[in-house]
Amino acid sequence: MSNRNILLAAALVAALGIVSAQAPARIVMGGRAVVMVADAVYAFPGARSRVIAVGGADQGLGTFLRVVDPAYKDAPSLPRQAGAEVYASFRPDLVILKSPMKAQLGPGFDALGIKALYLNLESPEDYYAELAVLGKLLGEESRAAELVAYYRDAVERAGKAASGSPSRPRLLILQAAGGGYEVPPATWMQTRVAELAGAEPVWVGANPGGGWAKVGAEQILAWNPDSVCIISYNEDPSALARGFVSDARFSSLKAVRSAQVFAMPQDFLSWDQPDVRWGMGLLWLTSKLHPGRLPGYNTETEARRFFQLFFGMDGTAFQRDLKPKLRGDWQ
């Protein structure tokens, strides 16, 4: 961990005033993008029995945490727009939220004396630092180091593959939504993963905002990328990728003519976003952009390794609970 991230981790823990206190026994998670926070917390086995409520952990493909923790279905939920008083009703020792929720809920938490931890989880560096924070809070620092090592290894493997490649393909990542296409902001994980995978993200500069931006066929044709990656959060991305390829408007694209249109894998969640799955997404994208340059890489093998490491899912559980959910170009 860099000096900057060590300082960030120390500051977050110190701000809670629990550096030497007992690990929180009653944890509540909710608000916008809670699934990313919850998946990170549930990667710590000792935390699962301490979570007493989670709100909104389904992006549209099912609730992954029901698979990870059989007791999850019995835990109470809370509305995604719940106010501080609702959180207080659970008598939490700690509330964990994404950092944008601080402006909305922070003043109420302060008034009610509720301790809250706000996590960014928007970049590899955030993951390195904030997993260390969670490990410190939960008394599982060696577990945090193990998880961080996975990400550092994925970034290193991708970097080696990309550095040895003769080309840096021009890549376009598109979310297929509402019958159209959208691109992510330059600051989001999707763009960072593209760069780490050794690609030139052609959309950088086209979306200065804080969310997905719609793009038309004319802009896509003007970019004329070497490769296109289609993602979806609630539909089968393979079907959407086939739709893109068969669209007469895009028949002249380099990516279409060279069969370089891919569908980002998903299970309960898509692998492109700043969920714990981003390391899998990085390796998969690298393997697509630089074929044969990730020695020993296989998407299913990597997925089995990931879910075993992060959530203790053995081969039987993977075959039963995860493999039927896999969509996209993972085979």
C-alpha positions, 0 to 999 in steps of 0.5 A: 500500500502506498504512503497516501493509502496508508494515511487514508486508511489510518484517517478513516479508522481514526475518524471512527474513534474505534482504533482500539475498540471492539469490532462492531457487532451490529452492522447496517448497510444501505443507500445508493450502490450498497451492493458494492459495499456489501460484497466487500464486507461479505468478503470478510467471513467474520463480518457476515454474522454481524450484518443485521440489515442491508437495503437494495442489494439486487441490481436486477439479476438477483441477490448474490448475498442470498447465495453467500449467506443462507441467513441473509434471507432472514435479515431485515431490509430497509428502503434505499431512500431510508433516512437516518431515523430508519437506520437508528431503529436497528440500533447499529454499532456501525453503518457502512455506506458509499461515500456519496451518501455522507452529504445526505445522511451524515448530519442525521447520523451525527445528531443521533450519535450513529457511527458511520463509515463511508467507502469510495470503492471506485478505483483500484487504489480505493480497494487497496486502502479501504479493504485494509480499513475493513480488515482493521475494523473487523479484526481481520487484517490478514484477510484484508491483505489476502484480498488486496493481494488478489487485486494487485496480482490481477493488475500486475498480470494485466500490465505484463500482458499489455506491455508485451502486446504489439498494439494498444487497441482503441476500445469502446465500452458501451452500456446497452440500455433502453434501446440505446447506448451509453458511455461511462465517465472518464473517472469511473472504474470502467475507464480505469480497467480499460486503461489497465488492460492496455486499451485506449478508451476512445470515449474519454473526453466525451462524457465529463459528467458524473453518470452514464452519457448517451451516445448516438450511432454517428458518434460510435461510427466516428470513433470507429473502435478496434474493439467494442465491449457491451455491458448490461446490468439486467439483461443478457449481454451476449444477446445485446452484443449480437444485436449490435453486430447485426445492426446495419448502422454499425456494419462498417465498424472495424470492431464489427468487421474483425469480430471484435465485439465482446459481451462483458461477463456477468453473474448476479452482477456485471464484472465491469463495475467497481464491485469486488468483481472488477479484478475478474473483469480486468483479466477477462478484458485483457485476455480479449484485447491481447489473446494468448498473453495471459499464460494459463488464463481461463475465464471459468477457472478464474471465476472459480478461484475468485468466488472461492477466495472471496466468498468460500464457494467450493466447486459444488456451490459454484456449479449449483449457484454461480455457473447457471447465472454466467452470461456474456463471453465467458466460455 
